[in-house]
Amino acid sequence: MKKGNEMHETMTGGMLWGMGITHLAFMVLILLTIAALIKYLFFR
């Protein structure tokens, strides 16, 4: 019973970790896009 539970926890943990990395990448992309837009708009 315990072994199966550990497997399940590892799987959900890995999935959450992967999602977290994806979200981080998206946040960085969005921030870079916003920064580029601000630079373009205000420092022409």
Secondary structure, DSSP 4 states (H G I P E B T S, - for coil): -HHHHHHHHHHHHHHHHHHHHHHHHHHHHHHHHHHHHHHHHH--
